[in-house]
């Protein structure tokens, strides 16, 4: 009977003492069973509690020295759910209630018995008194949550004649005498020290050592007040713990256990520093010497799935990842960006579809007979998720602000140290962009531009259908005075449509044709589309001239290297002059005269354009060309990393054509345009941008004549203030430091057989991002004013 009672007692105590899942790992906080109606003492150094008159059952323990701590004492990091679920401990032998009258601690090595008793508030060894179930429960919780012990095992020892004793066997977490890191290549040991040890916020500082909670007990029956005892400190003293302090290692107990600490190092290595294949192993000698070996993780192989072997070879070449490379998350991101840029007809399989194929890692411990401990990284396969087929339909609006989605590391999984790349043929891609057109000759004319691209999974022929339309609306009574027919003509629907193919084997980036009947401009090199529309609507200042084009364009573009392309275009157009509507449809300045629109030479024009372009930052596979193509603008888009990498880009175009001249008769003309720009970042937040544009021609029609002035062609001066020229030169320099910048423009126009005086514009800018900026510019001549020309701009034209 006694043996059965003792067995039941042991099972009950063992169940009662089980810590929550995080006990004994990384949470060093102490949890105390709360008492009724007690104040929170988390922010006070001393708390006073008034106890109610004791009942008969409490009389035996009222005068005990066991501390009664306020409710919530150091319980902010703990979990008291088990304390509310577990009932009070009851020990019976032969039907007779039995209460332990002593407590023994076994298994201590570095710590002493008095130290541990003081830490958890246990009665001293020389005090023999009954321990209630609540006291035992609180003591066990405190022991488990100190973070000092890997195991806490309670049992009750009962002799035939002697008293019952609560015996608690503990296993201390390892004591470290030295720490050494091995195997690091790119990382430095200092980057892993904080991960190995708990953050300092979990350690008690010098103030914490003095921050004790004392309970005063008021005995109403006898009218006395006395200090019972201070509550135990909330956390172990810093001097007990292994830590890094003032740049040096301090020996001590590994708070929370060494396996949890190494797991933090592993998470830091993989999740924070991005070493996706990194592993951690360690050896702890019986003397406490810890050697941590970090393997930053080298690729053993790159395997491509979803395409045939010939295409898989091209995928590996595009990724640029080789066996033996240390594999970083940033490498994965850049590799997938290169893949999608160079092989746009393939796409990465969405990572959400591959979650079931990923693995999880953890640190496991092994012990030798001589006491040496070994720790290693163990990978475990996760439960595979159910696959679902999905159909993608993408509608992109990013082109309005020249934006886009950044490629990530989707499509990559790891099997051991083998990188698995999951790709598949890209489905047809539809892009639809809003055209919020607003000009002085159309008013508000909303529309859409769309492109539908069909990809060939074998990279032979990729086909693109593209088109656009915008419709001038009848708003605000806008019209051409005394010209109803002209009003109706300018309100016609504007249409563009074309088809082009890409033939990679021949190096043909574009081979196609376009038909159009729309309102066009040759001023796109001055001001971006959205900026012109925005200021046309806002203040009646579009800073562009427009004319109507009806005809066709056929073109071919060769790209023999990543950074170089050459092209030829054949154009056949009929040009017509347009007039500004009255009254202006603008939010402000609508009482001003309409913004003037320059006339053009009207009639049939035929021309051929040849071009040569260079962009040092361009990558193979990036799309070139535009639905709104002109000889004055580049077919390469501005590289998105222009602020981070030195970039040189430029183009030269030569147009030779025939069309109506100033006297109305057909005349032959030619025009040469060159535009070169350099972006030179000096560091992450500072950079210099330089630009040189020059143009010259002969017998140019009005719409192709050169003019300077306005944004961003000689800022600070009026729009096309220096016009009517057959040649011009413009130089610009901008220096940016964080969000601030300064710039200077210098230009001159050749007209009437003479060059104008060189004109200088100076200004400053405030940048809100890569493209969005506020600019203020002053002209530096005899017409200079104190008030600058200012604009908030959303697009960059160079």
SELUMDO-322456 format. One line per 8 residues: number of its first residue (from 1); for each residue x, y, z of C-alpha. Coordinates in Angstrom, 2 decimals, m for minus. Layout:
NUM) X:Y:Z  ...
END
This chain:
1) 0.00:0.00:0.00  2.80:2.44:0.83  4.56:1.65:m2.42  1.40:2.30:m4.45  0.83:5.62:m2.69  4.43:6.66:m3.28  4.17:5.72:m6.96  1.00:7.78:m7.35
9) 2.66:10.65:m5.51  5.65:10.60:m7.86  3.45:10.56:m10.99  1.39:13.46:m9.66  4.43:15.56:m8.82  6.10:14.82:m12.18  2.99:15.91:m14.07  2.69:19.01:m11.91
17) 6.30:20.06:m12.55  6.24:19.74:m16.34  7.20:23.18:m17.75  5.51:24.63:m20.82  7.06:23.94:m24.23  9.53:26.81:m23.91  10.61:26.06:m20.38  14.27:25.60:m19.90
25) 15.11:26.95:m23.35  15.37:30.61:m24.14  12.91:32.30:m21.77  14.68:33.21:m18.55  11.68:34.82:m16.85  10.18:33.55:m13.60  6.51:32.72:m13.26  4.77:33.03:m9.89
33) 1.33:31.73:m9.05  m0.74:34.90:m8.49  m2.49:35.60:m5.23  m5.94:37.12:m4.96  m6.43:40.86:m5.37  m2.73:41.70:m5.33  m1.29:44.71:m7.14  1.21:44.51:m9.98
41) 4.72:45.17:m8.77  6.45:45.16:m12.08  7.31:48.84:m11.87  7.90:49.33:m8.16  10.79:48.38:m5.98  8.57:47.73:m2.94  4.95:46.59:m2.76  2.66:46.49:0.29
49) m0.14:43.91:0.46  m2.80:43.61:3.11  m3.91:40.04:3.76  m7.39:39.08:4.90  m7.84:37.31:8.28  m6.60:33.78:7.95  m8.96:30.87:8.06  m8.32:27.85:10.19
57) m6.72:26.05:7.32  m4.38:28.95:6.77  m3.39:29.49:10.37  m0.65:26.96:10.13  1.15:28.85:7.41  0.31:32.45:8.21  3.50:33.12:10.09  5.75:31.24:7.69
65) 8.72:32.95:6.07  7.68:31.93:2.54  7.18:35.15:0.53  3.77:36.21:m0.70  4.53:38.12:m3.90  2.05:40.43:m5.61  m0.05:39.20:m8.48  1.76:39.32:m11.79
73) 5.19:39.51:m10.15  7.55:38.96:m13.08  4.84:37.06:m14.92  4.84:39.22:m18.04  6.95:36.71:m19.97  5.40:33.61:m18.48  2.37:31.40:m19.05  0.18:30.62:m16.05
81) m2.33:28.50:m17.91  m0.98:25.28:m16.42  m1.18:26.78:m12.91  m4.92:27.40:m13.35  m5.55:23.94:m14.82  m3.61:21.84:m12.32  m5.32:21.19:m9.01  m3.69:21.29:m5.61
89) m1.25:18.50:m4.79  m2.52:15.94:m2.32  m0.31:13.21:m0.89  m1.87:10.41:1.11  m0.40:7.30:2.68  m2.89:4.73:4.02  m5.60:7.36:3.83  m3.62:9.79:5.96
97) m2.70:13.17:4.52  1.02:13.74:4.23  2.78:17.08:3.74  6.50:17.40:2.88  8.34:19.25:5.62  11.65:19.73:3.86  13.19:20.34:0.47  16.42:18.96:m0.96
105) 18.17:20.02:m4.20  20.29:17.40:m5.96  22.43:17.51:m9.09  23.88:21.01:m8.64  27.39:21.45:m10.03  28.43:25.04:m10.54  25.62:26.56:m8.51  25.33:26.13:m4.77
113) 22.27:25.09:m2.83  21.86:28.50:m1.05  22.15:30.35:m4.39  19.36:28.38:m6.00  17.11:28.59:m2.94  17.50:32.34:m2.80  16.87:32.66:m6.53  13.53:30.83:m6.45
121) 12.49:31.81:m2.93  12.75:28.34:m1.40  13.06:28.00:2.40  16.61:27.60:3.74  17.96:24.16:4.56  17.79:24.82:8.30  14.07:25.63:8.16  11.73:22.70:8.56
129) 8.07:23.44:8.00  5.21:22.00:5.95  5.17:22.96:2.27  1.72:23.52:0.78  0.79:22.41:m2.71  0.73:26.03:m3.89  4.26:26.62:m2.58  5.56:23.47:m4.26
137) 3.91:24.36:m7.52  5.36:27.88:m7.46  8.86:26.60:m6.64  8.79:24.11:m9.50  7.62:26.77:m11.95  10.39:29.11:m10.87  13.05:26.45:m11.20  11.89:25.46:m14.67
145) 11.70:29.07:m15.88  15.08:30.32:m14.65  16.67:29.08:m17.87  19.48:27.56:m15.77  18.36:23.94:m15.90  17.85:21.49:m18.73  15.78:19.16:m16.53  13.84:19.49:m13.24
153) 12.60:16.21:m11.70  10.64:16.31:m8.39  9.87:13.34:m6.16  8.69:12.86:m2.58  10.83:10.66:m0.33  8.97:9.10:2.58  10.58:6.97:5.29  8.69:4.70:7.68
161) 9.21:6.91:10.70  10.78:10.15:9.41  9.14:13.13:7.73  8.34:13.36:4.00  10.91:15.32:2.00  10.47:16.96:m1.40  13.54:15.97:m3.40  14.21:17.92:m6.63
169) 16.89:16.65:m8.99  18.12:19.20:m11.50  20.49:19.12:m14.45  22.25:22.39:m15.03  22.65:23.76:m18.52  26.27:23.54:m19.73  28.86:25.84:m18.25  31.06:27.54:m20.84
177) 34.65:28.47:m20.09  35.61:29.59:m23.61  33.99:30.02:m27.03  35.67:29.77:m30.43  34.22:30.12:m33.95  35.68:28.18:m36.86  34.98:27.87:m40.59  33.92:31.47:m41.25
185) 34.83:32.91:m44.67  32.72:35.98:m45.41  31.19:36.43:m41.96  33.00:37.71:m38.89  32.56:36.11:m35.43  31.24:39.38:m34.02  28.14:38.98:m36.21  27.20:35.72:m34.44
193) 27.99:36.53:m30.80  24.66:38.26:m30.19  22.82:35.29:m31.64  24.68:32.81:m29.45  23.78:34.60:m26.23  20.44:35.99:m25.19  19.92:39.71:m25.86  21.00:41.86:m22.93
201) 17.39:42.88:m22.29  16.84:39.40:m20.88  19.70:39.77:m18.40  19.28:41.66:m15.16  21.34:44.79:m15.08  22.81:46.44:m12.04  19.52:48.15:m11.25  17.66:44.85:m11.41
209) 19.89:43.44:m8.69  18.50:46.07:m6.34  14.93:45.84:m7.65  13.39:43.42:m5.17  9.77:43.19:m4.07  9.18:43.05:m0.32  5.90:41.92:1.24  4.60:43.55:4.44
217) 2.02:41.51:6.30  m0.64:43.28:8.39  m2.12:41.11:11.14  m5.52:42.65:11.82  m6.30:40.43:14.74  m3.18:41.43:16.67  m2.74:44.88:15.08  0.87:44.28:14.03
225) 2.80:44.99:10.80  6.00:43.16:9.94  8.24:42.42:6.98  7.83:38.81:5.96  10.58:38.44:3.34  11.61:39.86:0.01  10.39:38.20:m3.19  13.07:36.41:m5.20
233) 14.88:38.29:m7.97  13.06:38.08:m11.30  16.03:36.69:m13.27  19.33:34.96:m12.59  22.23:37.34:m11.83  24.29:38.27:m14.85  27.47:37.04:m13.14  26.17:33.45:m13.25
241) 25.69:33.44:m17.01  27.94:32.98:m20.02  27.89:36.24:m21.93  29.81:38.69:m24.04  30.51:41.87:m22.13  32.59:44.87:m23.18  33.85:42.92:m26.19  35.13:40.00:m24.09
249) 33.70:36.61:m23.24  32.68:35.94:m19.62  32.40:32.30:m18.46  29.17:31.03:m16.97  26.09:28.90:m17.42  24.53:28.85:m20.92  21.16:30.48:m20.30  18.34:28.49:m21.91
257) 20.59:25.66:m23.04  23.25:25.33:m25.70  21.00:23.67:m28.29  18.63:26.66:m28.20  21.57:29.07:m28.50  22.99:27.23:m31.51  19.53:27.19:m33.06  19.52:31.00:m32.80
265) 22.89:31.10:m34.54  21.51:28.88:m37.29  18.44:31.09:m37.76  20.64:34.19:m37.87  22.90:32.56:m40.43  20.05:31.51:m42.71  17.25:33.99:m42.15  19.07:37.21:m41.25
273) 22.37:36.91:m43.10  20.87:34.96:m46.00  23.21:31.94:m46.08  20.49:29.55:m47.19  22.74:26.47:m47.11  24.53:27.41:m43.91  24.91:24.80:m41.17  26.14:24.99:m37.59
281) 27.90:22.29:m35.58  29.64:22.48:m32.23  31.67:20.48:m29.73  31.58:21.11:m25.99  34.36:19.51:m23.96  33.81:18.37:m20.36  35.94:21.35:m19.29  33.46:23.77:m20.91
289) 35.39:24.68:m24.05  32.92:25.32:m26.86  34.06:25.22:m30.50  31.37:26.36:m32.96  31.94:25.42:m36.60  30.00:27.44:m39.17  29.67:26.18:m42.72  28.39:29.06:m44.86
297) 27.13:26.55:m47.39  28.49:25.79:m50.85  26.36:24.56:m53.72  26.98:20.99:m54.76  24.83:21.08:m57.90  22.21:23.12:m59.75  19.31:21.10:m61.14  16.65:22.53:m63.46
305) 13.19:20.98:m63.62  10.29:21.67:m65.95  12.16:21.98:m69.28  14.26:19.72:m71.50  18.00:19.34:m71.03  18.98:21.76:m73.80  16.87:24.52:m72.26  18.04:23.55:m68.77
313) 21.61:24.29:m69.88  20.56:27.78:m70.96  18.76:28.27:m67.64  21.91:27.40:m65.69  23.95:29.80:m67.81  21.43:32.59:m67.22  21.39:31.96:m63.46  25.17:32.24:m63.20
321) 25.30:29.93:m60.16  28.07:27.32:m60.10  28.79:24.33:m57.83  31.23:25.40:m55.14  29.75:28.89:m54.77  28.66:30.05:m51.32  24.90:30.44:m51.78  23.22:33.59:m50.47
329) 19.61:34.74:m50.60  20.73:37.83:m52.50  22.44:35.55:m55.03  19.16:33.72:m55.52  17.26:36.95:m56.08  19.75:38.28:m58.61  19.92:34.91:m60.36  16.16:34.83:m60.87
337) 16.22:38.42:m62.10  18.83:37.44:m64.68  16.81:34.40:m65.67  13.61:36.35:m66.24  15.55:39.06:m68.08  17.54:36.78:m70.40  14.91:34.07:m70.90  11.60:35.96:m70.65
345) 9.71:33.09:m72.27  10.20:31.06:m69.06  8.81:31.81:m65.64  9.62:30.53:m62.18  7.04:28.28:m60.58  5.38:30.17:m57.75  7.01:29.46:m54.38  3.60:28.90:m52.79
353) 3.29:25.78:m54.94  6.60:24.50:m53.63  6.19:25.00:m49.88  5.58:21.30:m49.42  8.97:20.48:m50.95  11.01:22.64:m48.58  12.78:21.35:m45.49  13.12:22.57:m41.92
361) 16.27:22.47:m39.82  17.04:22.16:m36.12  19.97:21.52:m33.81  20.31:18.06:m32.24  22.62:17.00:m29.39  24.67:13.84:m28.99  26.78:12.88:m25.93  29.88:10.76:m25.62
369) 30.67:8.55:m22.66  33.40:10.93:m21.47  30.91:13.81:m21.23  31.79:15.51:m24.54  28.74:16.93:m26.28  28.32:17.22:m30.02  25.75:19.41:m31.78  24.85:19.28:m35.45
377) 22.29:20.64:m37.91  19.58:18.19:m38.86  17.30:18.74:m41.84  13.78:17.32:m41.82  11.32:17.19:m44.68  8.09:19.06:m44.13  4.72:17.56:m44.88  3.98:18.07:m48.55
385) 1.13:20.39:m49.37  m1.51:19.58:m51.91  m0.78:20.95:m55.37  m3.31:23.14:m57.15  m3.27:24.16:m60.79  m3.63:27.91:m61.25  m4.25:30.17:m64.21  m2.55:33.57:m64.12
393) m3.85:36.79:m65.63  m1.71:39.84:m65.12  m2.83:43.40:m65.60  0.00:45.86:m65.11  m0.34:49.57:m64.42  3.29:50.13:m63.50  4.36:51.60:m66.82  2.54:54.82:m66.04
401) 5.29:55.58:m63.52  7.94:53.36:m65.18  7.62:50.87:m62.34  7.48:47.11:m62.21  7.57:44.06:m59.99  10.92:42.96:m58.68  11.83:39.40:m59.36  12.34:37.38:m56.24
409) 13.64:33.92:m55.45  10.41:32.11:m56.35  11.00:28.84:m58.10  14.01:27.82:m56.01  14.10:24.97:m53.51  16.94:23.21:m51.76  17.49:19.50:m51.33  20.47:19.20:m49.06
417) 23.07:21.34:m50.80  21.54:20.90:m54.25  19.69:23.87:m55.71  16.53:22.92:m57.56  15.22:25.45:m60.10  11.56:25.05:m61.06  10.62:26.76:m64.32  7.96:26.36:m66.96
425) 6.98:28.02:m70.25  5.44:31.42:m69.70  1.78:31.76:m70.72  0.64:34.69:m72.90  1.27:37.94:m71.09  m1.26:40.79:m71.24  m0.31:44.27:m70.08  m2.94:47.00:m69.93
433) m1.88:50.56:m69.10  m4.00:53.62:m68.48  m3.45:56.61:m70.77  m4.66:59.69:m68.86  m4.08:61.96:m71.86  m4.65:65.68:m71.33  m3.33:68.21:m73.85  m4.16:71.69:m75.08
441) m5.49:70.24:m78.38  m7.62:67.40:m76.94  m8.64:68.43:m73.46  m9.16:65.33:m71.34  m8.76:62.25:m73.56  m8.60:59.04:m71.50  m7.58:55.81:m73.15  m5.79:52.50:m72.83
449) m2.60:50.97:m74.20  m2.32:47.18:m74.29  0.17:44.58:m75.44  m0.39:40.85:m75.73  2.78:38.79:m75.99  2.89:35.13:m77.05  6.01:33.24:m75.98  7.60:30.33:m77.79
457) 8.85:27.79:m75.24  11.66:26.82:m77.67  12.77:30.44:m78.10  12.24:30.58:m81.86  9.59:33.25:m82.53  7.93:35.47:m79.92  5.00:37.53:m81.14  3.60:40.75:m79.69
465) 0.32:42.44:m80.56  0.04:45.99:m79.31  m2.36:48.86:m79.63  m3.73:51.98:m77.99  m6.60:54.41:m78.22  m7.69:57.61:m76.48  m10.86:59.62:m76.92  m11.07:63.41:m76.48
473) m14.12:64.15:m74.33  m16.49:67.08:m74.67  m15.95:68.76:m71.32  m16.03:72.40:m70.27  m17.41:73.62:m73.60  m14.00:73.35:m75.27  m13.96:74.16:m78.99  m12.12:75.92:m81.76
481) m13.69:79.38:m82.19  m15.69:79.69:m85.41  m14.51:76.28:m86.61  m17.02:73.53:m85.76  m15.53:71.22:m88.39  m12.07:71.57:m86.90  m13.51:70.95:m83.44  m15.09:67.68:m84.60
489) m11.86:66.65:m86.34  m9.70:67.12:m83.24  m12.19:65.12:m81.17  m11.82:62.03:m83.36  m10.76:58.82:m81.70  m6.99:58.31:m81.73  m5.88:54.81:m82.75  m2.60:52.91:m82.95
497) m2.05:49.24:m83.67  0.81:46.99:m84.64  2.44:43.61:m84.55  6.06:42.62:m84.14  8.05:39.44:m83.74  11.31:38.61:m82.04  13.69:36.14:m83.69  16.48:35.37:m81.17
505) 18.38:33.04:m83.49  18.87:35.89:m86.00  19.49:38.55:m83.36  16.31:40.36:m84.40  14.85:42.09:m81.37  12.02:43.67:m83.36  10.57:43.05:m86.80  7.18:44.60:m87.29
513) 4.87:47.31:m88.53  2.42:49.80:m87.09  m0.52:51.79:m88.46  m1.76:54.90:m86.69  m4.09:57.87:m86.78  m3.42:59.85:m83.62  m2.20:63.08:m82.07  1.58:62.84:m81.63
521) 4.48:64.95:m80.35  8.23:65.03:m80.92  8.82:66.56:m77.46  8.91:63.35:m75.42  12.64:63.83:m74.85  11.82:67.04:m72.94  9.09:65.97:m70.53  7.59:62.58:m69.63
529) 4.06:61.70:m70.71  2.51:61.77:m67.26  4.23:65.03:m66.28  2.94:66.75:m69.41  m0.63:65.47:m68.91  m0.54:66.39:m65.22  0.56:70.00:m65.72  m1.73:70.45:m68.70
537) m4.65:69.63:m66.41  m3.27:71.44:m63.36  m1.99:74.80:m64.67  m2.50:74.77:m68.47  1.23:74.20:m69.07  1.81:70.90:m70.98  5.20:72.08:m72.35  4.69:70.14:m75.58
545) 3.60:70.80:m79.15  1.27:68.37:m80.91  0.27:67.50:m84.47  m1.77:64.73:m86.07  m0.08:61.77:m87.74  m1.81:59.37:m90.11  0.17:56.59:m91.75  2.39:53.62:m91.04
553) 5.81:52.66:m89.71  7.82:49.53:m90.51  10.87:48.74:m88.43  13.59:46.22:m87.69  15.96:46.22:m84.73  19.07:44.06:m84.38  20.73:43.39:m81.06  24.10:41.75:m81.51
561) 25.19:42.18:m77.85  23.55:42.88:m74.52  24.40:46.57:m74.59  24.22:47.35:m78.32  21.43:47.55:m80.86  20.96:48.97:m84.34  17.71:49.69:m86.07  16.06:50.99:m89.20
569) 12.58:52.46:m89.66  10.58:53.41:m92.70  7.88:56.01:m92.14  5.04:57.25:m94.28  2.87:59.88:m92.61  0.49:62.68:m93.34  0.96:65.55:m90.86  m1.73:68.08:m89.90
577) m1.60:71.17:m87.67  m3.76:71.40:m84.55  m5.07:74.35:m82.57  m5.52:74.73:m78.81  m9.07:74.41:m77.52  m10.81:77.37:m75.89  m11.32:77.78:m72.97  m8.49:75.80:m71.36
585) m9.67:72.75:m69.40  m7.43:73.11:m66.36  m7.81:73.24:m62.60  m5.91:76.53:m62.31  m5.17:79.31:m64.81  m8.28:78.46:m66.77  m8.86:82.19:m67.28  m5.52:82.51:m69.09
593) m5.30:82.19:m72.89  m4.91:78.61:m74.14  m1.38:77.24:m74.17  m0.15:77.90:m77.74  0.38:74.95:m80.07  2.94:75.46:m82.84  1.90:74.81:m86.46  3.60:72.17:m88.63
601) 4.31:71.73:m92.31  1.25:69.86:m93.51  1.23:67.13:m96.09  2.70:63.75:m96.93  6.12:62.86:m95.49  8.28:59.86:m96.30  11.47:59.15:m94.38  13.93:56.50:m93.24
609) 15.54:56.44:m89.82  18.66:54.53:m88.81  19.81:54.31:m85.22  22.65:53.02:m83.09  22.20:52.67:m79.33  24.26:51.65:m76.31  23.25:50.99:m72.70  25.90:49.63:m70.35
617) 23.33:48.38:m67.85  21.06:46.59:m70.33  20.69:42.83:m69.99  19.99:40.24:m72.63  16.26:39.62:m72.95  15.05:42.99:m71.69  12.34:44.40:m73.91  13.13:47.30:m76.22
625) 10.96:49.56:m78.29  7.76:51.43:m77.69  4.38:51.90:m79.28  5.07:55.66:m79.26  8.50:55.59:m80.94  10.25:58.72:m82.19  13.74:59.46:m83.59  14.40:61.72:m80.56
633) 14.09:59.00:m77.89  15.89:55.76:m77.08  14.50:52.25:m77.55  16.30:51.14:m74.36  14.50:51.79:m71.10  16.32:53.46:m68.23  17.94:50.82:m66.03  16.35:50.53:m62.59
641) 19.73:50.34:m60.80  21.00:53.64:m62.21  21.50:54.96:m58.65  23.66:51.99:m57.61  25.80:51.16:m60.64  27.76:53.44:m62.99  25.79:53.52:m66.22  26.67:54.98:m69.60
649) 23.96:55.09:m72.23  23.31:56.94:m75.44  21.99:56.81:m78.98  22.47:58.36:m82.38  19.71:58.61:m85.00  19.84:59.80:m88.55  16.61:60.58:m90.41  16.51:61.29:m94.12
657) 13.20:62.17:m95.70  11.10:64.12:m98.11  8.05:66.27:m97.50  6.46:69.67:m97.87  8.90:72.51:m97.22  8.32:76.10:m96.20  7.09:76.99:m99.71  4.74:74.02:m99.92
665) 6.76:72.07:m102.46  8.38:68.75:m101.58  11.90:69.11:m100.30  14.47:66.69:m99.01  15.62:67.04:m95.40  17.88:65.25:m92.97  18.38:65.38:m89.20  21.06:63.94:m86.91
673) 20.44:63.58:m83.16  22.88:62.36:m80.51  22.11:61.99:m76.81  24.58:60.60:m74.23  24.06:60.34:m70.45  26.20:59.06:m67.59  24.99:58.12:m64.09  27.87:57.81:m61.63
681) 26.91:56.84:m58.04  29.64:57.78:m55.58  28.03:55.84:m52.74  24.57:54.58:m51.82  23.10:58.06:m51.34  25.29:60.28:m53.49  25.67:60.41:m57.25  26.41:62.53:m60.32
689) 24.41:62.54:m63.56  25.74:64.10:m66.78  24.06:64.58:m70.13  25.07:65.92:m73.53  22.54:66.25:m76.35  23.31:67.67:m79.78  21.23:67.85:m82.95  21.68:69.29:m86.39
697) 19.84:69.14:m89.71  19.08:70.70:m93.09  15.81:72.03:m94.54  13.93:70.79:m91.49  10.11:71.00:m91.48  8.63:73.11:m88.67  7.80:70.15:m86.44  11.41:68.91:m86.56
705) 13.21:72.19:m85.93  15.37:72.51:m82.84  14.37:74.59:m79.79  15.57:74.88:m76.19  13.91:76.10:m73.01  11.60:74.49:m70.48  11.56:71.16:m68.67  13.95:69.42:m69.01
713) 15.58:71.20:m71.95  17.26:74.24:m70.36  15.34:74.53:m67.10  14.48:77.97:m65.78  13.67:79.36:m69.23  10.35:79.47:m71.03  9.10:76.58:m73.17  10.98:76.66:m76.52
721) 12.09:80.19:m75.80  15.00:79.70:m78.21  13.44:78.04:m81.27  13.40:77.87:m85.02  16.89:76.40:m85.21  18.52:73.79:m87.37  21.05:72.84:m84.65  21.30:72.87:m80.87
729) 23.59:71.78:m78.04  22.45:71.06:m74.47  24.59:70.00:m71.51  23.21:69.12:m68.06  24.84:68.15:m64.78  23.09:67.02:m61.59  24.62:66.18:m58.22  22.50:64.36:m55.67
737) 23.22:63.93:m51.97  20.60:61.84:m50.14  17.30:63.60:m50.90  18.84:66.90:m52.00  20.31:67.82:m55.36  21.64:70.69:m57.44  21.75:70.96:m61.22  22.92:73.19:m64.06
745) 21.82:73.35:m67.72  23.81:75.06:m70.46  22.54:75.32:m74.03  22.62:77.17:m77.32  20.58:77.08:m80.56  21.79:77.74:m84.12  19.21:79.74:m86.06  19.38:82.26:m88.91
753) 23.00:81.31:m89.63  24.19:82.19:m86.10  24.48:80.58:m82.68  22.63:82.19:m79.81  24.50:83.17:m76.68  25.03:80.23:m74.33  22.20:80.23:m71.80  22.66:78.96:m68.22
761) 20.01:77.64:m65.86  20.69:76.69:m62.22  18.49:74.99:m59.68  17.98:72.63:m56.80  15.88:69.55:m56.23  14.38:67.47:m53.45  13.98:63.77:m54.23  11.18:61.57:m52.91
769) 12.43:58.43:m54.64  14.33:57.29:m57.71  12.14:59.29:m60.11  9.79:61.55:m58.15  11.38:64.88:m57.31  10.63:68.56:m56.78  12.76:70.94:m58.84  13.20:74.71:m58.74
777) 15.23:76.47:m61.47  16.44:80.02:m62.14  17.57:81.48:m65.43  20.94:83.24:m65.29  20.75:86.15:m67.73  19.50:89.74:m67.84  15.90:88.48:m67.40  16.66:86.61:m64.19
785) 14.09:86.81:m61.41  14.12:85.98:m57.75  11.09:83.69:m58.15  12.08:80.34:m59.71  10.29:78.06:m62.10  9.25:75.01:m60.05  7.80:71.60:m60.85  7.04:68.34:m59.11
793) 8.11:65.71:m61.66  7.22:62.02:m61.76  9.28:60.76:m64.73  12.91:61.04:m65.75  13.72:61.71:m69.41  17.48:61.15:m69.11
END
